[in-house]
Amino acid sequence: RKQAPKKPVAAKKVKPLKIITTRASWYGPGFHGRRTASGERFNQHGLTLASRHLPFGTRVRVINLKNGKSAIGRVNDRGPFCKGRGADLSRGLAQKIGILGVGKVRLEILPRGAR
Protein backbone atom coordinates (compact mmCIF):
# COMPACT_ATOMS: atom_id res chain seq x y z
CA ARG A 1 0.00 0.00 0.00
CA LYS A 2 1.43 3.37 -1.05
CA GLN A 3 1.36 6.34 1.25
CA ALA A 4 0.94 9.87 -0.03
CA PRO A 5 4.18 11.88 0.12
CA LYS A 6 4.39 14.10 3.17
CA LYS A 7 4.16 17.81 2.62
CA PRO A 8 7.18 19.79 3.79
CA VAL A 9 6.64 21.55 7.08
CA ALA A 10 6.97 25.32 6.79
CA ALA A 11 9.62 26.84 9.03
CA LYS A 12 8.12 28.70 11.96
CA LYS A 13 8.72 32.43 11.55
CA VAL A 14 10.73 33.72 14.49
CA LYS A 15 9.66 37.02 16.03
CA PRO A 16 12.45 39.59 15.56
CA LEU A 17 13.97 41.41 18.52
CA LYS A 18 14.12 44.65 16.55
CA ILE A 19 13.14 45.89 13.08
CA ILE A 20 15.10 48.51 11.14
CA THR A 21 14.05 49.95 7.77
CA THR A 22 17.00 51.37 5.84
CA ARG A 23 18.82 51.45 2.53
CA ALA A 24 21.37 48.76 1.73
CA SER A 25 24.01 48.24 -0.93
CA TRP A 26 26.24 45.27 -1.71
CA TYR A 27 29.97 44.65 -1.90
CA GLY A 28 32.08 41.76 -3.08
CA PRO A 29 34.72 41.46 -5.81
CA GLY A 30 37.37 43.82 -4.40
CA PHE A 31 37.07 42.33 -0.91
CA HIS A 32 36.71 38.59 -1.67
CA GLY A 33 39.24 36.59 0.36
CA ARG A 34 40.35 39.55 2.48
CA ARG A 35 39.87 39.66 6.24
CA THR A 36 36.72 41.29 7.59
CA ALA A 37 36.61 43.40 10.74
CA SER A 38 35.62 40.24 12.64
CA GLY A 39 38.81 38.50 11.47
CA GLU A 40 37.21 35.93 9.18
CA ARG A 41 37.84 35.82 5.44
CA PHE A 42 35.19 37.55 3.34
CA ASN A 43 33.30 35.31 0.92
CA GLN A 44 31.34 37.42 -1.55
CA HIS A 45 29.10 34.44 -2.33
CA GLY A 46 28.15 33.89 1.32
CA LEU A 47 25.10 35.19 3.17
CA THR A 48 26.74 37.87 5.29
CA LEU A 49 26.43 41.60 5.87
CA ALA A 50 28.29 44.54 7.33
CA SER A 51 26.76 46.75 10.01
CA ARG A 52 28.25 49.68 11.90
CA HIS A 53 26.37 48.90 15.12
CA LEU A 54 25.17 45.28 15.31
CA PRO A 55 27.48 42.80 17.09
CA PHE A 56 29.42 40.27 15.02
CA GLY A 57 27.51 37.01 14.69
CA THR A 58 24.07 38.65 14.86
CA ARG A 59 21.62 36.90 12.55
CA VAL A 60 19.45 39.23 10.50
CA ARG A 61 16.52 38.51 8.21
CA VAL A 62 16.96 40.95 5.30
CA ILE A 63 13.81 41.70 3.30
CA ASN A 64 13.87 43.55 -0.02
CA LEU A 65 10.90 45.91 0.28
CA LYS A 66 10.57 46.21 -3.51
CA ASN A 67 9.92 42.52 -4.22
CA GLY A 68 9.34 40.89 -0.81
CA LYS A 69 12.23 38.41 -1.16
CA SER A 70 14.11 37.64 2.04
CA ALA A 71 17.14 35.74 3.32
CA ILE A 72 18.92 35.37 6.64
CA GLY A 73 22.45 36.71 6.87
CA ARG A 74 25.07 37.00 9.60
CA VAL A 75 26.96 40.18 10.57
CA ASN A 76 30.70 39.64 10.07
CA ASP A 77 32.02 43.06 9.05
CA ARG A 78 31.77 46.80 9.72
CA GLY A 79 30.24 49.29 7.32
CA PRO A 80 28.75 50.77 5.25
CA PHE A 81 30.63 54.02 5.28
CA CYS A 82 28.21 55.85 2.97
CA LYS A 83 25.75 58.26 4.53
CA GLY A 84 22.15 57.08 4.44
CA ARG A 85 22.86 53.35 4.30
CA GLY A 86 22.38 50.97 7.20
CA ALA A 87 23.88 47.76 5.80
CA ASP A 88 26.31 46.43 3.20
CA LEU A 89 25.25 43.02 1.92
CA SER A 90 27.58 40.39 0.51
CA ARG A 91 27.07 39.81 -3.20
CA GLY A 92 25.46 36.42 -2.47
CA LEU A 93 22.94 37.88 -0.03
CA ALA A 94 22.11 40.79 -2.35
CA GLN A 95 21.55 38.43 -5.30
CA LYS A 96 19.34 36.12 -3.24
CA ILE A 97 16.95 38.98 -2.40
CA GLY A 98 17.23 40.73 -5.76
CA ILE A 99 19.21 43.87 -4.94
CA LEU A 100 21.35 44.97 -7.87
CA GLY A 101 22.63 48.31 -6.56
CA VAL A 102 21.09 50.15 -3.63
CA GLY A 103 17.70 49.12 -2.32
CA LYS A 104 15.32 49.71 0.55
CA VAL A 105 15.31 46.82 3.01
CA ARG A 106 13.88 45.79 6.35
CA LEU A 107 16.40 44.28 8.75
CA GLU A 108 14.83 41.97 11.32
CA ILE A 109 17.28 41.28 14.15
CA LEU A 110 16.76 37.66 15.19
CA PRO A 111 17.27 36.14 18.63
CA ARG A 112 20.23 33.80 19.21
CA GLY A 113 19.66 30.33 17.87
CA ALA A 114 17.00 31.45 15.35
CA ARG A 115 17.15 29.97 11.86
Helices and strands as residue ranges (DSSP letters): E 18-27, E 48-50, E 59-64, E 70-77, E 87-90, H 91-97, E 103-109
